[in-house]
Amino acid sequence: MREKIVIIGGGFAGLQLARHLNNNPKYKVMVIDRMNHHMFQPLFYQVATGRIEPSNISFPFRKIFQKSKNIQFRMTDIKKIIPSENKVIGEDGVFTYDKLVIATGCKTNFFGNQKMQDLALGMKNTQEAITIRNHILMTFEKMIIERKSSDDGNWNLVIVGSGPTGVELAGAFSEMKTYIMPRDYPRMNFSDLNIILISSGDKPLEAMSQESQDAAEKYLIQLGVKFLKNERVTDYDGDKIYMQSGNSIPTNNVIWAAGVTGNIIDDFNKENLVRNRYIVNRFNQVKGYDNIFAIGDIAYMETPKYPQGHPQVANVAINQGKNLAKNFKKNSEKDWQEYEYIDRGSMATIGKHRAVVDLPKFKFQGFLAWYFWMFLHLMLILSVRNKIAIFFNWMWSYFNKDSSLRLIIAPSRKNPTEQ
């Protein structure tokens, strides 16, 4: 009888595990996710700035596993794990397992600030990226109607956090301000629009090399982004954002890109959490359990190379999923191989011909890094159709400095029960 593996979460880690177990006669696999699609998170910022459509970086699970003989998909939100009964409780049903893999990833970390969570915009899923696009475009529509009576908060777009997400958003919005908005709103003076990036550190991209940090700061300044360094945000009331230094900025547009935290499930194994991540051994087994595993951003694994745990990046998640699949395929747990993270490098793009790349052997910046960034991300897209669609949009934008994807798509206010 085949063993049943339940995978909670279809992000980079969960999807890689499932794909590497596809059509394996040893296992029945069930992938459970609250969404019906896998999302390519590195390009969320391009959805938020109207450069590509959400469908270009979203891949329905049922399409991915359409031809699979051993993988099923269920769309529901898991609320509870009952290890003693080998069960997980979802909003729409109960699922049993022989092996359970938690791959729930992470969500935006507002560091306990409820007002910030309620009023600022996060960007950890497709819906949030679309919400940012809707919100910013609606702000411009409001400004064109209000004209001179428009309040100061409409003219300040604030991004909190200077990691890759923050700098990529700042660069994209700055190019939007320079090349696209003046065409769409020819009667408005966009020189008054401020793109403000707030960093708690001295440089952007603090996890990258000094050369990349310096280059990123230079590119941001070239693009007209106001880079506020060594500032820590303390509060936001919907009209102003406040900082520890005592400074404040009037703004109705705050995007929070200052950190992430693990998507833990209910109260499962809370005694073995580090920074909201489940403690796992080198085989990704959750501490205290032989048949429950955690992979990706939700897993905290200490190794000699990474005594504080691995970085929460896609490369770790992808390779933990692959390694766990290889171990599952082996005949005995004695043959299992410990996970060892090999850092392939990191990169970020700040705008056209402006990017930074840190590879293990060397580092480079500028237009070559930008082309390298585009090529690598295009290759990581799952389907050929989506690769072609994204490439076409990029080429159109490259030559025309424009995009035709600035649609405001908001839910209908009509009650769906009304006829």
C-alpha positions as CSV (number, residue, x, y, z in Angstrom):
1,M,0.0,0.0,0.0
2,R,1.3,3.4,-1.0
3,E,2.2,5.9,1.7
4,K,0.3,9.2,1.8
5,I,2.2,12.4,1.9
6,V,0.3,15.6,2.6
7,I,2.1,18.9,1.6
8,I,0.7,22.1,3.1
9,G,1.7,25.0,0.9
10,G,2.5,25.2,-2.8
11,G,5.2,27.8,-2.8
12,F,8.7,27.2,-4.0
13,A,9.5,24.5,-1.5
14,G,6.2,22.6,-1.6
15,L,6.0,22.7,-5.4
16,Q,9.5,21.4,-5.8
17,L,8.8,18.5,-3.5
18,A,5.6,17.6,-5.2
19,R,7.1,17.8,-8.7
20,H,10.0,15.6,-7.7
21,L,7.6,13.0,-6.4
22,N,5.4,13.2,-9.5
23,N,4.3,9.7,-10.8
24,N,6.4,8.0,-8.1
25,P,4.6,4.7,-7.4
26,K,5.8,4.6,-3.8
27,Y,3.6,7.6,-2.7
28,K,0.2,9.2,-2.9
29,V,0.7,12.9,-2.7
30,M,-1.8,15.6,-1.7
31,V,-0.9,19.3,-2.1
32,I,-3.1,21.6,0.0
33,D,-3.0,25.4,-0.4
34,R,-5.3,28.3,0.4
35,M,-4.8,29.6,-3.2
36,N,-5.5,27.5,-6.3
37,H,-2.2,28.6,-7.9
38,H,1.6,28.8,-7.4
39,M,2.9,32.4,-7.4
40,F,6.4,33.5,-8.7
41,Q,7.0,36.0,-5.9
42,P,10.2,37.6,-7.2
43,L,8.1,39.4,-9.9
44,F,5.3,40.6,-7.6
45,Y,6.7,44.1,-7.8
46,Q,6.2,44.1,-11.6
47,V,2.5,43.2,-11.1
48,A,2.2,46.0,-8.5
49,T,3.7,48.6,-10.9
50,G,1.6,47.4,-13.9
51,R,4.5,45.9,-15.9
52,I,3.1,42.4,-16.2
53,E,-0.2,40.7,-15.7
54,P,-0.8,38.5,-12.6
55,S,-1.6,35.6,-14.8
56,N,1.9,35.7,-16.2
57,I,3.4,34.7,-12.9
58,S,0.6,32.5,-11.6
59,F,0.3,28.8,-12.3
60,P,-2.8,26.8,-11.4
61,F,-2.0,23.7,-9.4
62,R,-4.5,21.6,-11.3
63,K,-2.9,22.6,-14.5
64,I,0.6,21.8,-13.2
65,F,-0.5,18.3,-12.0
66,Q,-3.0,17.7,-14.8
67,K,-1.2,14.6,-16.0
68,S,0.0,13.3,-12.7
69,K,-1.0,9.8,-11.6
70,N,-0.3,10.2,-7.9
71,I,-0.8,13.9,-7.0
72,Q,-4.1,15.5,-6.0
73,F,-4.8,19.1,-5.1
74,R,-7.2,20.5,-2.5
75,M,-7.9,24.2,-2.0
76,T,-8.5,25.0,1.6
77,D,-6.9,26.7,4.6
78,I,-5.3,24.4,7.2
79,K,-6.3,25.4,10.7
80,K,-5.0,22.6,12.9
81,I,-2.6,19.6,13.0
82,I,-3.3,16.6,15.2
83,P,-0.1,14.6,15.2
84,S,-1.4,11.9,17.5
85,E,-4.0,11.0,14.9
86,N,-2.0,11.8,11.8
87,K,-4.6,14.3,10.7
88,V,-4.8,17.9,9.5
89,I,-8.0,19.9,9.9
90,G,-8.9,22.3,7.1
91,E,-11.7,24.8,6.7
92,D,-13.4,22.3,4.3
93,G,-12.4,18.9,5.5
94,V,-10.1,16.5,7.4
95,F,-7.1,15.0,5.8
96,T,-5.0,12.0,7.0
97,Y,-1.3,11.4,6.3
98,D,1.6,9.0,6.8
99,K,4.1,11.8,6.3
100,L,3.3,15.5,6.6
101,V,5.3,18.3,5.1
102,I,4.7,21.9,6.2
103,A,5.7,24.4,3.5
104,T,3.6,27.3,4.4
105,G,6.2,29.9,3.7
106,C,6.1,33.4,5.3
107,K,4.0,36.5,5.4
108,T,4.7,40.2,5.9
109,N,6.1,41.0,9.3
110,F,4.5,44.2,10.8
111,F,6.4,43.6,14.1
112,G,3.2,43.6,16.2
113,N,2.1,47.1,14.9
114,Q,-1.7,46.5,14.3
115,K,-2.3,49.9,12.9
116,M,0.5,49.4,10.4
117,Q,-0.9,46.0,9.5
118,D,-4.4,47.6,8.9
119,L,-3.3,50.6,7.0
120,A,-0.1,49.8,5.1
121,L,0.1,47.7,2.0
122,G,2.0,44.4,2.1
123,M,3.2,42.4,-1.0
124,K,3.4,38.7,-0.2
125,N,0.8,37.3,-2.6
126,T,-0.9,38.1,-5.9
127,Q,-3.9,39.8,-4.3
128,E,-1.7,42.2,-2.4
129,A,0.3,43.1,-5.5
130,I,-2.9,43.8,-7.3
131,T,-4.1,45.9,-4.3
132,I,-1.0,48.0,-4.5
133,R,-1.5,48.6,-8.2
134,N,-5.2,49.5,-7.7
135,H,-4.4,51.8,-4.7
136,I,-1.6,53.7,-6.5
137,L,-3.6,54.2,-9.7
138,M,-6.7,55.2,-7.8
139,T,-4.6,57.8,-6.0
140,F,-3.6,59.3,-9.3
141,E,-7.2,59.4,-10.5
142,K,-8.2,61.2,-7.3
143,M,-5.4,63.7,-7.7
144,I,-6.4,64.6,-11.3
145,I,-9.9,65.4,-10.0
146,E,-8.8,67.3,-6.9
147,R,-6.0,69.1,-8.6
148,K,-4.7,71.9,-6.4
149,S,-6.9,70.8,-3.5
150,S,-5.3,67.4,-3.3
151,D,-3.7,66.8,0.1
152,D,0.1,66.4,0.5
153,G,-0.3,62.7,1.4
154,N,-1.2,61.8,-2.2
155,W,2.1,63.1,-3.4
156,N,4.3,60.9,-1.2
157,L,4.7,57.2,-2.0
158,V,6.6,55.7,0.9
159,I,8.2,52.2,0.8
160,V,9.5,50.9,4.1
161,G,12.4,48.5,3.9
162,S,15.4,48.6,1.6
163,G,15.9,44.9,0.8
164,P,15.4,43.6,-2.8
165,T,11.6,44.1,-2.7
166,G,11.9,47.7,-1.5
167,V,14.6,48.8,-3.9
168,E,12.9,47.1,-6.9
169,L,9.6,48.8,-6.1
170,A,11.3,52.1,-5.6
171,G,13.1,51.9,-8.9
172,A,10.0,50.7,-10.8
173,F,7.7,53.5,-9.4
174,S,10.4,56.1,-10.1
175,E,10.5,55.0,-13.8
176,M,6.7,55.0,-13.8
177,K,6.8,58.5,-12.5
178,T,9.3,59.7,-15.2
179,Y,8.1,57.9,-18.3
180,I,4.5,56.7,-17.9
181,M,2.5,58.9,-15.7
182,P,3.2,62.2,-17.6
183,R,1.7,60.5,-20.7
184,D,-1.4,59.2,-18.9
185,Y,-1.9,62.5,-17.0
186,P,-0.5,65.3,-19.2
187,R,-2.0,68.1,-17.1
188,M,-0.3,67.0,-13.9
189,N,3.2,68.0,-12.7
190,F,4.8,64.8,-11.5
191,S,7.9,66.5,-10.4
192,D,6.0,67.0,-7.1
193,L,5.5,63.3,-6.7
194,N,8.0,61.8,-4.2
195,I,9.2,58.2,-4.2
196,I,10.6,57.7,-0.7
197,L,12.5,54.6,0.5
198,I,13.0,54.3,4.2
199,S,15.9,52.1,5.5
200,S,16.7,51.2,9.1
201,G,20.4,50.8,7.9
202,D,23.0,53.0,6.3
203,K,22.8,51.4,2.9
204,P,20.2,49.5,0.8
205,L,20.5,45.8,0.2
206,E,22.4,45.2,3.5
207,A,22.6,41.5,2.9
208,M,24.6,42.0,-0.3
209,S,28.2,43.0,-0.9
210,Q,29.5,46.6,-0.2
211,E,29.9,47.1,-4.0
212,S,26.3,46.2,-4.6
213,Q,25.1,48.4,-1.7
214,D,27.0,51.4,-3.0
215,A,25.8,50.8,-6.6
216,A,22.2,50.4,-5.5
217,E,22.3,53.6,-3.5
218,K,23.8,55.4,-6.5
219,Y,21.1,54.0,-8.9
220,L,18.3,55.1,-6.5
221,I,19.6,58.6,-6.3
222,Q,20.0,58.7,-10.2
223,L,16.3,57.7,-10.5
224,G,15.2,60.5,-8.1
225,V,14.3,58.2,-5.2
226,K,14.5,59.9,-1.8
227,F,16.6,57.4,0.3
228,L,16.1,58.0,4.0
229,K,18.8,56.0,5.8
230,N,19.1,55.1,9.5
231,E,15.4,55.8,10.1
232,R,13.1,53.4,11.9
233,V,9.4,53.6,11.4
234,T,7.3,53.6,14.6
235,D,3.8,54.3,13.5
236,Y,1.3,55.1,10.8
237,D,-2.2,56.6,11.2
238,G,-3.3,56.6,7.5
239,D,-2.3,60.2,7.1
240,K,1.3,60.4,8.4
241,I,4.1,57.9,8.9
242,Y,6.2,58.5,12.0
243,M,9.8,57.7,12.7
244,Q,11.9,57.1,15.8
245,S,14.0,60.2,15.0
246,G,10.9,62.4,15.5
247,N,10.5,63.0,11.7
248,S,7.2,62.4,10.0
249,I,6.0,62.3,6.4
250,P,2.4,63.0,5.2
251,T,1.4,60.0,3.0
252,N,-1.7,58.0,2.0
253,N,0.5,55.4,0.2
254,V,2.7,53.2,2.4
255,I,4.1,49.9,1.2
256,W,5.6,47.7,3.9
257,A,8.6,45.7,2.7
258,A,10.5,45.6,6.0
259,G,10.5,42.0,6.9
260,V,8.7,38.6,6.9
261,T,7.6,36.1,9.5
262,G,6.7,32.4,9.3
263,N,3.2,31.2,8.5
264,I,2.8,28.9,11.5
265,I,-0.3,26.7,11.8
266,D,-2.5,27.4,14.9
267,D,-0.6,26.3,18.0
268,F,1.3,23.4,16.5
269,N,4.7,22.8,18.2
270,K,4.9,26.4,19.5
271,E,7.5,25.3,22.1
272,N,9.9,24.6,19.2
273,L,9.8,27.8,17.3
274,V,12.7,30.2,16.6
275,R,11.6,33.5,15.1
276,N,8.3,32.0,14.1
277,R,10.0,29.1,12.2
278,Y,9.8,25.4,13.1
279,I,13.1,23.9,14.4
280,V,14.1,21.1,12.1
281,N,17.1,18.7,11.9
282,R,19.4,18.4,8.8
283,F,16.7,16.1,7.2
284,N,14.0,18.8,7.7
285,Q,12.2,16.7,10.4
286,V,10.4,18.9,12.8
287,K,11.8,18.6,16.3
288,G,9.9,16.0,18.3
289,Y,8.4,14.2,15.3
290,D,9.6,11.5,12.9
291,N,6.9,11.9,10.2
292,I,6.4,15.6,10.2
293,F,8.7,17.8,8.1
294,A,9.1,21.5,7.5
295,I,10.8,23.0,4.4
296,G,11.5,26.5,3.0
297,D,10.9,29.8,4.9
298,I,9.0,28.1,7.7
299,A,12.0,25.8,8.6
300,Y,14.7,26.8,11.0
301,M,17.8,24.6,10.5
302,E,21.1,25.3,12.2
303,T,24.2,24.1,10.4
304,P,27.9,24.9,10.9
305,K,27.8,27.2,7.9
306,Y,24.5,28.8,9.1
307,P,24.4,28.7,12.9
308,Q,21.5,31.3,12.9
309,G,19.4,29.4,10.3
310,H,19.3,29.8,6.6
311,P,18.2,33.0,4.8
312,Q,14.5,33.0,3.8
313,V,15.1,33.0,0.0
314,A,13.8,31.0,-2.9
315,N,17.0,29.1,-3.5
316,V,16.9,27.5,0.0
317,A,13.2,26.6,-0.3
318,I,13.7,25.0,-3.8
319,N,16.7,22.9,-2.8
320,Q,15.2,21.8,0.5
321,G,12.2,20.5,-1.4
322,K,14.5,18.7,-3.9
323,N,16.6,17.2,-1.1
324,L,13.6,15.9,0.8
325,A,12.1,14.3,-2.3
326,K,15.4,12.5,-2.9
327,N,15.4,11.2,0.7
328,F,11.8,10.0,0.4
329,K,12.7,8.1,-2.7
330,K,15.4,6.1,-1.0
331,N,14.7,2.7,0.5
332,S,15.9,3.4,4.0
333,E,16.2,6.4,6.2
334,K,19.8,5.3,6.9
335,D,20.6,6.5,3.3
336,W,19.1,9.9,3.7
337,Q,21.3,12.8,2.9
338,E,21.6,15.9,5.2
339,Y,20.7,19.2,3.6
340,E,23.5,21.6,2.9
341,Y,22.8,25.0,1.4
342,I,25.0,26.1,-1.4
343,D,24.7,29.9,-1.8
344,R,24.5,30.5,-5.6
345,G,24.5,34.3,-5.1
346,S,21.9,37.1,-4.9
347,M,20.7,39.9,-7.1
348,A,18.4,42.9,-7.4
349,T,17.3,45.2,-10.1
350,I,16.7,48.9,-9.5
351,G,15.6,50.0,-13.0
352,K,16.5,49.8,-16.7
353,H,20.2,48.9,-17.1
354,R,20.5,49.2,-13.3
355,A,21.0,46.0,-11.4
356,V,23.4,44.3,-8.9
357,V,24.6,40.7,-8.9
358,D,26.7,39.0,-6.2
359,L,28.0,35.6,-7.3
360,P,30.3,33.4,-5.2
361,K,33.3,34.1,-7.4
362,F,32.7,37.6,-8.6
363,K,30.3,40.6,-8.4
364,F,29.1,43.0,-11.1
365,Q,26.7,45.8,-11.6
366,G,25.0,47.9,-14.3
367,F,23.6,46.9,-17.6
368,L,25.3,43.5,-17.8
369,A,23.8,42.7,-14.3
370,W,20.4,43.8,-15.5
371,Y,20.4,41.5,-18.6
372,F,21.7,38.7,-16.3
373,W,18.8,39.3,-13.9
374,M,16.2,39.3,-16.7
375,F,17.6,36.1,-18.3
376,L,17.7,34.2,-15.0
377,H,14.2,35.2,-13.9
378,L,12.8,34.4,-17.3
379,M,14.3,30.9,-17.2
380,L,12.7,30.3,-13.8
381,I,9.2,30.9,-15.0
382,L,7.4,27.6,-15.3
383,S,5.6,27.5,-18.6
384,V,6.8,28.4,-22.1
385,R,3.6,30.5,-22.7
386,N,4.3,32.6,-19.6
387,K,7.9,33.0,-20.6
388,I,6.9,34.4,-24.0
389,A,4.2,36.7,-22.5
390,I,6.7,38.2,-20.0
391,F,9.4,38.5,-22.6
392,F,7.0,40.4,-24.9
393,N,6.0,42.8,-22.2
394,W,9.6,43.4,-21.2
395,M,10.6,44.1,-24.8
396,W,7.6,46.4,-25.3
397,S,8.5,48.3,-22.2
398,Y,12.2,48.4,-23.1
399,F,11.7,50.1,-26.5
400,N,8.6,52.2,-25.7
401,K,9.2,53.0,-22.0
402,D,5.5,52.2,-21.6
403,S,3.1,49.6,-20.5
404,S,-0.6,49.0,-21.3
405,L,-1.4,47.0,-18.1
406,R,-2.5,49.8,-15.8
407,L,-6.0,48.4,-15.1
408,I,-7.8,49.2,-11.9
409,I,-9.5,45.9,-11.1
410,A,-11.5,46.2,-7.8
411,P,-14.2,43.8,-6.5
412,S,-17.8,44.7,-7.3
413,R,-19.8,46.3,-4.6
414,K,-22.9,44.5,-5.6
415,N,-24.1,41.8,-3.2
416,P,-23.6,38.5,-5.1
417,T,-26.9,37.2,-3.7
418,E,-28.8,40.0,-5.5
419,Q,-30.4,39.1,-8.8
